[in-house]
Amino acid sequence: MGELTDKAKGVANEVAGKAKQQSDNPETRAEGHAQERKGEAQNLKGEVEGKMGNKV
């Protein structure tokens, strides 16, 4: 179950991050970039958990 949760959170963070990157505010764009990277990491964690059977 952790796999799906991490993947879902990852996708949500990626989408939110991409939306923030469209802002005219440089700080918001930077936050969006960081949030997108966080989402990518969560996706990767979910994939690893899926392959290792949640032993991570």
PDB file as gemmi writes it, atoms N, CA and C in Angstrom:
CRYST1    1.000    1.000    1.000  90.00  90.00  90.00 P 1                      
ATOM      1  N   MET A   1       0.819  -1.194   0.000  1.00  0.00           N  
ATOM      2  CA  MET A   1       0.000   0.000   0.000  1.00  0.00           C  
ATOM      3  C   MET A   1       0.865   1.260   0.000  1.00  0.00           C  
ATOM      4  N   GLY A   2       2.025   1.218   0.591  1.00  0.00           N  
ATOM      5  CA  GLY A   2       2.913   2.371   0.601  1.00  0.00           C  
ATOM      6  C   GLY A   2       3.340   2.770  -0.791  1.00  0.00           C  
ATOM      7  N   GLU A   3       3.459   1.787  -1.663  1.00  0.00           N  
ATOM      8  CA  GLU A   3       3.860   2.048  -3.043  1.00  0.00           C  
ATOM      9  C   GLU A   3       2.867   2.988  -3.722  1.00  0.00           C  
ATOM     10  N   LEU A   4       1.600   2.644  -3.652  1.00  0.00           N  
ATOM     11  CA  LEU A   4       0.585   3.462  -4.322  1.00  0.00           C  
ATOM     12  C   LEU A   4       0.458   4.839  -3.687  1.00  0.00           C  
ATOM     13  N   THR A   5       0.577   4.899  -2.376  1.00  0.00           N  
ATOM     14  CA  THR A   5       0.498   6.182  -1.676  1.00  0.00           C  
ATOM     15  C   THR A   5       1.632   7.098  -2.104  1.00  0.00           C  
ATOM     16  N   ASP A   6       2.852   6.560  -2.133  1.00  0.00           N  
ATOM     17  CA  ASP A   6       4.001   7.376  -2.539  1.00  0.00           C  
ATOM     18  C   ASP A   6       3.887   7.832  -3.985  1.00  0.00           C  
ATOM     19  N   LYS A   7       3.433   6.931  -4.845  1.00  0.00           N  
ATOM     20  CA  LYS A   7       3.278   7.313  -6.251  1.00  0.00           C  
ATOM     21  C   LYS A   7       2.216   8.394  -6.409  1.00  0.00           C  
ATOM     22  N   ALA A   8       1.108   8.270  -5.698  1.00  0.00           N  
ATOM     23  CA  ALA A   8       0.042   9.274  -5.787  1.00  0.00           C  
ATOM     24  C   ALA A   8       0.520  10.627  -5.262  1.00  0.00           C  
ATOM     25  N   LYS A   9       1.206  10.620  -4.137  1.00  0.00           N  
ATOM     26  CA  LYS A   9       1.753  11.870  -3.597  1.00  0.00           C  
ATOM     27  C   LYS A   9       2.774  12.464  -4.557  1.00  0.00           C  
ATOM     28  N   GLY A  10       3.561  11.593  -5.156  1.00  0.00           N  
ATOM     29  CA  GLY A  10       4.574  12.055  -6.102  1.00  0.00           C  
ATOM     30  C   GLY A  10       3.958  12.742  -7.300  1.00  0.00           C  
ATOM     31  N   VAL A  11       2.933  12.151  -7.866  1.00  0.00           N  
ATOM     32  CA  VAL A  11       2.263  12.752  -9.022  1.00  0.00           C  
ATOM     33  C   VAL A  11       1.638  14.089  -8.625  1.00  0.00           C  
ATOM     34  N   ALA A  12       1.013  14.129  -7.466  1.00  0.00           N  
ATOM     35  CA  ALA A  12       0.389  15.378  -7.007  1.00  0.00           C  
ATOM     36  C   ALA A  12       1.431  16.480  -6.836  1.00  0.00           C  
ATOM     37  N   ASN A  13       2.573  16.144  -6.252  1.00  0.00           N  
ATOM     38  CA  ASN A  13       3.623  17.144  -6.074  1.00  0.00           C  
ATOM     39  C   ASN A  13       4.215  17.583  -7.410  1.00  0.00           C  
ATOM     40  N   GLU A  14       4.366  16.663  -8.339  1.00  0.00           N  
ATOM     41  CA  GLU A  14       4.880  17.037  -9.654  1.00  0.00           C  
ATOM     42  C   GLU A  14       3.935  18.006 -10.354  1.00  0.00           C  
ATOM     43  N   VAL A  15       2.642  17.716 -10.317  1.00  0.00           N  
ATOM     44  CA  VAL A  15       1.652  18.574 -10.974  1.00  0.00           C  
ATOM     45  C   VAL A  15       1.633  19.953 -10.315  1.00  0.00           C  
ATOM     46  N   ALA A  16       1.616  19.985  -8.993  1.00  0.00           N  
ATOM     47  CA  ALA A  16       1.602  21.268  -8.282  1.00  0.00           C  
ATOM     48  C   ALA A  16       2.877  22.054  -8.568  1.00  0.00           C  
ATOM     49  N   GLY A  17       3.993  21.356  -8.600  1.00  0.00           N  
ATOM     50  CA  GLY A  17       5.266  22.018  -8.884  1.00  0.00           C  
ATOM     51  C   GLY A  17       5.304  22.613 -10.277  1.00  0.00           C  
ATOM     52  N   LYS A  18       4.801  21.878 -11.256  1.00  0.00           N  
ATOM     53  CA  LYS A  18       4.768  22.387 -12.628  1.00  0.00           C  
ATOM     54  C   LYS A  18       3.868  23.606 -12.733  1.00  0.00           C  
ATOM     55  N   ALA A  19       2.758  23.599 -12.002  1.00  0.00           N  
ATOM     56  CA  ALA A  19       1.850  24.751 -12.012  1.00  0.00           C  
ATOM     57  C   ALA A  19       2.534  25.976 -11.408  1.00  0.00           C  
ATOM     58  N   LYS A  20       3.242  25.781 -10.309  1.00  0.00           N  
ATOM     59  CA  LYS A  20       3.926  26.908  -9.659  1.00  0.00           C  
ATOM     60  C   LYS A  20       5.023  27.479 -10.549  1.00  0.00           C  
ATOM     61  N   GLN A  21       5.620  26.653 -11.382  1.00  0.00           N  
ATOM     62  CA  GLN A  21       6.698  27.130 -12.243  1.00  0.00           C  
ATOM     63  C   GLN A  21       6.205  28.083 -13.326  1.00  0.00           C  
ATOM     64  N   GLN A  22       4.899  28.149 -13.531  1.00  0.00           N  
ATOM     65  CA  GLN A  22       4.317  29.059 -14.521  1.00  0.00           C  
ATOM     66  C   GLN A  22       4.121  30.466 -13.957  1.00  0.00           C  
ATOM     67  N   SER A  23       4.419  30.647 -12.681  1.00  0.00           N  
ATOM     68  CA  SER A  23       4.214  31.927 -12.014  1.00  0.00           C  
ATOM     69  C   SER A  23       5.213  32.975 -12.506  1.00  0.00           C  
ATOM     70  N   ASP A  24       4.845  34.239 -12.349  1.00  0.00           N  
ATOM     71  CA  ASP A  24       5.759  35.342 -12.663  1.00  0.00           C  
ATOM     72  C   ASP A  24       6.708  35.623 -11.506  1.00  0.00           C  
ATOM     73  N   ASN A  25       6.373  35.116 -10.325  1.00  0.00           N  
ATOM     74  CA  ASN A  25       7.180  35.338  -9.126  1.00  0.00           C  
ATOM     75  C   ASN A  25       8.347  34.349  -9.102  1.00  0.00           C  
ATOM     76  N   PRO A  26       9.602  34.834  -9.061  1.00  0.00           N  
ATOM     77  CA  PRO A  26      10.758  33.939  -9.066  1.00  0.00           C  
ATOM     78  C   PRO A  26      10.798  32.988  -7.860  1.00  0.00           C  
ATOM     79  N   GLU A  27      10.338  33.454  -6.699  1.00  0.00           N  
ATOM     80  CA  GLU A  27      10.329  32.588  -5.516  1.00  0.00           C  
ATOM     81  C   GLU A  27       9.340  31.439  -5.701  1.00  0.00           C  
ATOM     82  N   THR A  28       8.193  31.742  -6.252  1.00  0.00           N  
ATOM     83  CA  THR A  28       7.184  30.710  -6.492  1.00  0.00           C  
ATOM     84  C   THR A  28       7.691  29.714  -7.529  1.00  0.00           C  
ATOM     85  N   ARG A  29       8.380  30.206  -8.556  1.00  0.00           N  
ATOM     86  CA  ARG A  29       8.946  29.300  -9.567  1.00  0.00           C  
ATOM     87  C   ARG A  29       9.975  28.368  -8.937  1.00  0.00           C  
ATOM     88  N   ALA A  30      10.794  28.899  -8.039  1.00  0.00           N  
ATOM     89  CA  ALA A  30      11.798  28.078  -7.364  1.00  0.00           C  
ATOM     90  C   ALA A  30      11.127  27.029  -6.473  1.00  0.00           C  
ATOM     91  N   GLU A  31      10.076  27.434  -5.770  1.00  0.00           N  
ATOM     92  CA  GLU A  31       9.316  26.476  -4.952  1.00  0.00           C  
ATOM     93  C   GLU A  31       8.726  25.376  -5.836  1.00  0.00           C  
ATOM     94  N   GLY A  32       8.229  25.766  -6.982  1.00  0.00           N  
ATOM     95  CA  GLY A  32       7.649  24.799  -7.908  1.00  0.00           C  
ATOM     96  C   GLY A  32       8.671  23.798  -8.406  1.00  0.00           C  
ATOM     97  N   HIS A  33       9.863  24.282  -8.699  1.00  0.00           N  
ATOM     98  CA  HIS A  33      10.937  23.390  -9.146  1.00  0.00           C  
ATOM     99  C   HIS A  33      11.278  22.382  -8.049  1.00  0.00           C  
ATOM    100  N   ALA A  34      11.405  22.870  -6.834  1.00  0.00           N  
ATOM    101  CA  ALA A  34      11.714  21.986  -5.703  1.00  0.00           C  
ATOM    102  C   ALA A  34      10.584  20.986  -5.461  1.00  0.00           C  
ATOM    103  N   GLN A  35       9.348  21.437  -5.575  1.00  0.00           N  
ATOM    104  CA  GLN A  35       8.207  20.558  -5.339  1.00  0.00           C  
ATOM    105  C   GLN A  35       8.121  19.485  -6.429  1.00  0.00           C  
ATOM    106  N   GLU A  36       8.450  19.848  -7.657  1.00  0.00           N  
ATOM    107  CA  GLU A  36       8.446  18.859  -8.736  1.00  0.00           C  
ATOM    108  C   GLU A  36       9.513  17.788  -8.483  1.00  0.00           C  
ATOM    109  N   ARG A  37      10.686  18.199  -8.033  1.00  0.00           N  
ATOM    110  CA  ARG A  37      11.756  17.239  -7.718  1.00  0.00           C  
ATOM    111  C   ARG A  37      11.336  16.325  -6.565  1.00  0.00           C  
ATOM    112  N   LYS A  38      10.660  16.891  -5.569  1.00  0.00           N  
ATOM    113  CA  LYS A  38      10.162  16.085  -4.449  1.00  0.00           C  
ATOM    114  C   LYS A  38       9.193  15.024  -4.967  1.00  0.00           C  
ATOM    115  N   GLY A  39       8.335  15.413  -5.878  1.00  0.00           N  
ATOM    116  CA  GLY A  39       7.394  14.469  -6.458  1.00  0.00           C  
ATOM    117  C   GLY A  39       8.090  13.348  -7.213  1.00  0.00           C  
ATOM    118  N   GLU A  40       9.129  13.704  -7.938  1.00  0.00           N  
ATOM    119  CA  GLU A  40       9.897  12.686  -8.659  1.00  0.00           C  
ATOM    120  C   GLU A  40      10.536  11.702  -7.687  1.00  0.00           C  
ATOM    121  N   ALA A  41      11.047  12.221  -6.582  1.00  0.00           N  
ATOM    122  CA  ALA A  41      11.658  11.349  -5.570  1.00  0.00           C  
ATOM    123  C   ALA A  41      10.616  10.432  -4.933  1.00  0.00           C  
ATOM    124  N   GLN A  42       9.430  10.959  -4.663  1.00  0.00           N  
ATOM    125  CA  GLN A  42       8.364  10.135  -4.081  1.00  0.00           C  
ATOM    126  C   GLN A  42       7.948   9.038  -5.048  1.00  0.00           C  
ATOM    127  N   ASN A  43       7.870   9.363  -6.329  1.00  0.00           N  
ATOM    128  CA  ASN A  43       7.551   8.357  -7.338  1.00  0.00           C  
ATOM    129  C   ASN A  43       8.590   7.252  -7.344  1.00  0.00           C  
ATOM    130  N   LEU A  44       9.844   7.640  -7.305  1.00  0.00           N  
ATOM    131  CA  LEU A  44      10.931   6.668  -7.299  1.00  0.00           C  
ATOM    132  C   LEU A  44      10.861   5.785  -6.061  1.00  0.00           C  
ATOM    133  N   LYS A  45      10.590   6.390  -4.910  1.00  0.00           N  
ATOM    134  CA  LYS A  45      10.453   5.616  -3.677  1.00  0.00           C  
ATOM    135  C   LYS A  45       9.330   4.597  -3.807  1.00  0.00           C  
ATOM    136  N   GLY A  46       8.208   5.005  -4.385  1.00  0.00           N  
ATOM    137  CA  GLY A  46       7.090   4.093  -4.583  1.00  0.00           C  
ATOM    138  C   GLY A  46       7.454   2.937  -5.495  1.00  0.00           C  
ATOM    139  N   GLU A  47       8.211   3.222  -6.540  1.00  0.00           N  
ATOM    140  CA  GLU A  47       8.637   2.164  -7.459  1.00  0.00           C  
ATOM    141  C   GLU A  47       9.567   1.174  -6.757  1.00  0.00           C  
ATOM    142  N   VAL A  48      10.493   1.697  -5.971  1.00  0.00           N  
ATOM    143  CA  VAL A  48      11.427   0.831  -5.245  1.00  0.00           C  
ATOM    144  C   VAL A  48      10.682  -0.029  -4.236  1.00  0.00           C  
ATOM    145  N   GLU A  49       9.753   0.579  -3.503  1.00  0.00           N  
ATOM    146  CA  GLU A  49       8.964  -0.179  -2.544  1.00  0.00           C  
ATOM    147  C   GLU A  49       8.185  -1.289  -3.237  1.00  0.00           C  
ATOM    148  N   GLY A  50       7.662  -0.980  -4.410  1.00  0.00           N  
ATOM    149  CA  GLY A  50       6.906  -1.989  -5.147  1.00  0.00           C  
ATOM    150  C   GLY A  50       7.775  -3.169  -5.554  1.00  0.00           C  
ATOM    151  N   LYS A  51       8.994  -2.886  -5.932  1.00  0.00           N  
ATOM    152  CA  LYS A  51       9.896  -3.954  -6.371  1.00  0.00           C  
ATOM    153  C   LYS A  51      10.488  -4.730  -5.199  1.00  0.00           C  
ATOM    154  N   MET A  52      10.575  -4.080  -4.052  1.00  0.00           N  
ATOM    155  CA  MET A  52      11.192  -4.730  -2.894  1.00  0.00           C  
ATOM    156  C   MET A  52      10.145  -5.218  -1.893  1.00  0.00           C  
ATOM    157  N   GLY A  53       8.897  -5.061  -2.188  1.00  0.00           N  
ATOM    158  CA  GLY A  53       7.859  -5.538  -1.293  1.00  0.00           C  
ATOM    159  C   GLY A  53       7.720  -4.734  -0.016  1.00  0.00           C  
ATOM    160  N   ASN A  54       7.830  -3.426  -0.087  1.00  0.00           N  
ATOM    161  CA  ASN A  54       7.665  -2.521   1.080  1.00  0.00           C  
ATOM    162  C   ASN A  54       8.687  -2.757   2.170  1.00  0.00           C  
ATOM    163  N   LYS A  55       9.857  -3.273   1.850  1.00  0.00           N  
ATOM    164  CA  LYS A  55      10.896  -3.491   2.863  1.00  0.00           C  
ATOM    165  C   LYS A  55      11.839  -2.305   3.003  1.00  0.00           C  
ATOM    166  N   VAL A  56      11.550  -1.234   2.293  1.00  0.00           N  
ATOM    167  CA  VAL A  56      12.392  -0.049   2.329  1.00  0.00           C  
ATOM    168  C   VAL A  56      12.024   0.814   3.515  1.00  0.00           C  
TER     169      VAL A  56                                                      
END                                                                             
